[in-house]
């Protein structure tokens, strides 16, 4: 086999792999649209709950004595308890010790808040918080473990300082479990939350059996966080009506996901992997807003087009072998590239950048990442003039339909959209414009050229046959 034949075989194999990925992602397209509809309904439920609207059976909201309840399918409960405080109060100044404990719990409050976790209550020596309320998310098990590690390290520093001053200080235990809860909401100006259910009880049971200074988690939480943290099997614990459950101890971040491999501080690889999961929640948020806020006459630039481009950058980005972080940036830019359409078509790319700058800090994106995302978005402005690989990828994904088999029905939606806005006249005029655009258009990446260029040429010939002389 000569060199040319080897190259041909290599590209054929690459096309087969990418086509298989396209089929999988296209199936996800429809699934995402359906999930977005369901999430929008759940979001409506949340809004009704938090606004304390009257009982509405269709929304399935329960009102009990001025309090509202809502079920969450996946919440991670962190139950922690101070150990040895009572004995310390016998040998140390009680008032000073209580002040010290208050300061510790204030620090606990700050840590859980910074990790997107909701404090539930602190009574005496115990402290309970939960990730995944009031806003549902996929990252709450990881965020809860991160918060527990921060508090574990903070207490170790306090113990070291106390030892230097010949003073003793308390210990701490953590019990963590993930699962469904019922959340009770009260208060008008400042919402407070109480949660009930087996998930809370199991977290408390795990904490009560936890070794001093350790973070113990259930087998369910273990399955959700094992790719991020070092987890050691500890024991089996009997739970009423549940049988025995396995308990694990968190020993730190995985070496490959921590600075210097020491397991103490998360590195960029951890942050990228975490951000990849968090992106799915951002995806739900953006698609929900697009479906609700985009003008109804946008038959082409609807939320499905955003899904289409997000899938497109993943396909082309995989073919171009971008890094995991670059893939997150690409998919985020795809989410926001048409967001500005909610205010109007003119200069919508720039408005999308403004919205991205407002929204993305809340989702953990750095200033540098946001700047790069906005530059990727602006590259989609027609005529496209991409300056780097990521910008080339999104430009190809944005106009990917030009070389796809569904080019005709997709272009028909664009014609309807432009017709309503008075931008285009007859269908014959539209076909002439398409020929001009297709003839001038070029794909920028090798992957898009390999996948779409041939079909694009076929579309040009097909449209030419439709044009009539008038």
N, C-alpha and C positions, 0 to 999 in steps of 0.2 A: 504494500500500500504506500503510494507516494505521499509527499507532503500535502498536496492539494486535496487528495482523497481523505486524508486524516482531518484536515480542516473542515471539509464538508460534513464528515461524520460527526465531528465535535459540535458543529452548529445544529445539525439535525437532532442530536441528543439533547442539546440545550433547548431547542424549540419544543421537543416533546415534554421536557420537565416543566417549562414555563406554561405550556398549554394546559397541562394537568393542574397547575397552580391556578390558572385563570378559571378553570371549571369550578374548583373548590371555592375560590373567592367570589365568583358570580352567584353561587348558591348562598354564600354568606350575605350577599347583597339583599336578597329577599328576606332572609332571616333577620338582618339588622333593621330593615324597615318595619317588620312586625314587632320586634323587640322595642323599637322606638315608640310605636303606637301604645304598647303595653306600659312602657315607662312613663309616657305622657299621662296616661290614666292614673298611674300611681302618684305622679307628681301633683295631679289635680286633687287626689285624696289628701296628700300632705298639706297642700295649701288650705284646703277646707278645714283640716284638723287644726292647724296652727292659727287660723283666723277665727276659730270658735263659731263657725256658722251653725245654724240649727241642724237638727238630725236629718240626715238624708239617707234613706235605706239603700239607694242605688250606689252610694259611695261607701257603704259598709263602715261607717264611722259610729263608734259607740260613745255616748255621753253619759257620765255617771256623776251626779251631784256636782255639776260644774266642771268636772275634769273630763278630758278626752283621752281615748285610748286608740292605739294603732298597733297592729302586729308587724314586726320586722322579721324577715326570713333569715337574715344572717347578720348577727351582731357578735362582737367579741367582748366579753366581760372580763375586766381586770379587778380582782378582789385582793386587797392587800391589808395586812394587819401588823401593827407594831408589837413586837415581842419583848417582854422584860421591863416594860415601863413601870409597872406596879412595884417591882423590887427596887428599881432605881430610886423611886420616890421615897424609899425608906432610908436611903443613905445620902441623897442629894437634896438640895433646896428645891422643894416642890414647885414653887412659883417660877423659878428660873427654868426648871425642867419643862414645865407646861409652855412657857414662852418659846423654848427651843423646839418643842414639838409643833407649836403653831407655825413657827417659821418653816419647819420642814413640810408641813401640809400646804403652806402657801407656795412653796417651791413645787410641790406635787401638782397643784392647780395649774401653775404656769407650764409645766412639762406636758400635761395631758392636753391643754389647750393648743400648745404649739404643734402637737402631733395629731390634730384633728379629732380629738377624743372628747366625749362629753362626760363631765363629772356628774355622778348620780347622787352620791351622798358621802359624808364622812361623819361617823358617830364614834365618839370616844377614840379608841385605838385603831379603828378600821376605816378603810377608804375604798370606795367602789366607783369605778368609771366604766364607760363602754364606748367602743368604736363602732361606727356604723349608724349612729343616731345623732341628730335628727335627720341628717342627709344620708341616705343609703349609699354605700360604696363597696368596691371590691377589695380595697386595700386595708380595711380595718384590722385584720389579724396581724399584719406586718407592723402597722403603726402602733398597736398596743404593745407588741414585744419590744419595739424600739423605745417606747416610753418607759417600760419596765427596766430595760437595760440602763437607761439614763438615770433613773432613780436608784437603781442598785449601785451604780458607780458613785452617785452623789452621796449616798449613805456611807460608802466605804471611805470617802474623803473626810466626812464628818467624824467617823470612828477614828481615823488616823489623827486628826486634829485633837480629838478628845484624849486620845492616848498620850499625846505629847504633853497635855496639861494634867495628866494623872486623873482623868475623869473617865467614867464609863458612860456609854450611850446605848440606846436600845438597838435591837435587830429588826429585820423586816422579812416578811414572807409574801410571795405572790402566787395567786392561783388564777389561771386563765382558761377559759372555755369559749368556744364559738358555737352559735346556734340561734334558733328563733327566740324572740322575747315579745312580751306585750309591754308597750311603753305607755305610761300614764303621764299626761302633760297638764301642768297647772300654772297659774300666773298669767297676767295680761302683759305687763311691761317686760318683765324678766321671766322667761320660761324656765321652769324647773321640771326635771324628768325623774320618774321612778320606773323601774323595770322589774318585771316579774316573770317567772317561768322556770322550767327545768334548767335552762342555761345558766341562770343566776345561781340556782342551788348547787349545781355541779361545780361552778367556779369556786363557790364558798367551800365546798367539800374538799376540793383539790388544795386550796390554800391551807385548810386546817390540818391536812396531812403533809404539808410541804416542809422540807428541811429548812432550818434557819438560814436566811440569806439567799435562798435559791428562788428561781422563777420556774414554777411547775406549770405545765400545760397539758391539756387533754389530747387524746389521739386525733380528734377532729381538728383541733388547732394545729397540731403537728403536721398534718397533711397539707395544711394551707401555708405553712411557713418554712418547711424543711429545706426548701431550695435557697433560703436566705440566711438561715441560722444553723449553728451546730446544736443538735438536739441529742441528748443521751437518754436512753430508756432508763426509767427509774423503778417502776413497780406497776402492779395491777391494783385497781381500787374498785371495790364493789359499790354499785350505785342502784338504789331502789328502782325497780321496774326496768332497769337498763342493763343489768348484768355487770360484768367486770369491764372496766375501761382501762386502757393503757395510759400511763402518765409518763411524761418526759420532762427533762430539765434543760433549760436554755443555757448554753455555755458561752454564747457570744455570736458574733457574725461569722459566717463561713470564711476561712482564710483567704480564698480567692476574691472575696467581696469586701475585704477590710484592708486598711492601710498597713503596709508591711507584713500582711498575713497574720497579724497578731489577734484579730478577732475583736478589737476594742472599738474601732471607729470605722464606719462604712466608707468605702472608696467610691470612685466614679462608676465603676462597673455595677456596684450595688445600686447606686442612684439611678442608673440607666435602666436596669432591670425593673426596679420599683416604678419608675416613670412609665415604662411600657404597660404595666398593669393599670396605673392611674389614668393613662390615656383612654382606656375603655370607658371610664366614668366621664371623662371630658367629652368623649365621643357622644355619649348619651345626652349630655347636657346641651351640646351644640345642635345636634340633630333635632332634639325636642324644640329648641328655640326656633330653628329654621322652619320646622313644620308649622309652628304656630304663627310666626311673625312675617314670613316671606309673603309678598303680594300674591294673590291667587292667580294673576294673569301670567305668572312665570311658569310656563309649561315645561321649559327646558332647564332653567336655572332654579329648580326646586331642590328639596333636600335630598332627593334621590341622585341628583347630579353630584352633590357633595359626597355621597356614599361611593358613587362611581369613581370619582377622582381619588378618593382615599384608597380604594382598592387598586386603582391604576398605579399610584405611586409605589404601592407595596409590590406589585408585579414587576414593574420596571426597575424599582430600586433593588429588588432581589437579583434581577438579571445583571444589574450593574455592580452588584456585590458591595452595597453601601454598609456602613457599620450600624450597630444597633441604635446608637444615639442618633445618627443621621436619619435612620428610618423613623424614629419618633418625631424628629423635627419636620421631616417630609409630610408625615401623616397629619401632624398638627397644622402645618401650613395648608394642607388640603382641606381640613375642616373649616378654616377661616377664610379661604381664598374668595369665597362668594358671600361671606357673612354681611358685607356692606350692602348687599342687594335688599336687605330689609328696609333700608332708607331710600333706595333708588338705584338705578343702574349706573348713572353717571359717576365716575370716579369711585366705584364701589370697592375696588382693590384697596385704595387708600383708607376708606372707612373701615374695611375689614381689618386693616393693620391697627387702627385706633382701638377697635373692640378687642383685638387680641392683646394689646398692651394693657387694657383694663382688666381682662379676665385671667390671663395666664399666670400672673404672680400668685393668685389664689390656688393654683394647681401645681405650685412648686417649680415653675420654670424660672431660670436665672435671667438676668438682664441680657447677657450675651446670647443665650438661646433665643430669647424673644426677638432680639435684633436680627438674628439670622433668619428666623421664621418670617418676619415682615419683609425681608429682602427676597425670600423665596416667593412670597405672595405677590409682590410687585412685579416679579418676572412674568406673571401670567397676563399682564396687561397687553392688549393687542396694539401693534404687532409685537409678538414676544421677542425679547432680546436677552436670553439667559447668559449669565457670565460664568457660571460654574456648573459642576455636574448636578448638584441638587436642584438648581433652577432649571436645568435642561430636563430633568426627570419630571418635574411638576408640569412644565409646559407640554411635554409629550402626553402626560396623563390627562391633562385638561382637554386636549383635543384627540384623545385616544379613539373616540368613536369614529373618526374619519376613516380609519382602516379596519373597522370591525364589521362583522356580518349584519349587525343591527343598525348600521349607519342610516338607512332610510327612515325607519320609524323615529329614531332619535332626532334626525334633522327635520322631520316633520313637526316635532314639538317646538323646535327652535323657530321654524317658519310661523307657526301659530302665535308664538310669543311676540315676534317682531311685527306680525300683521296687526295684532291687537294694539301695539304701541304706535302704529302708523309709520313704521320704519321701512317696511317693504310693501310692494304692491302685489302684482299677480304672482301666481305660482311659477309662471314662465320666467318672470323677472328673478324670482328666487333661484331657480335652477341656473340661470346665467351667472348670478352672483356666486353660487356654489362652485361652478366650474372655475371661475376666476380665483376664488379663495383656495380651492384644492390644488390648482396648478401652481400657485405661489407658495403654498404651505410646504414645510419640510419638517420631518422628525429629526430631533437632535441627538438622541442616544442610539447606540448600536442595537440595544435590545428592542426599542420601538421600531427601528428600521427593519429589523429581522422579523418582527411579529406583524407589522401593519403596512409596510410600504407597498407590498404587492396588491393587497386588497384595496388600498387607496387608489391605485392606478385603475383598478377595475371599476371603482365607483365613478371615477371621472368619465370613463367610456359609457357607463350606464346612463349617467345624467345627460351627457351630450345627446344621446338618442332620444331623450324626452323633450328637448328644446324645439320649439316650433318657430318658424319665421313669421313674425307679425309686424 
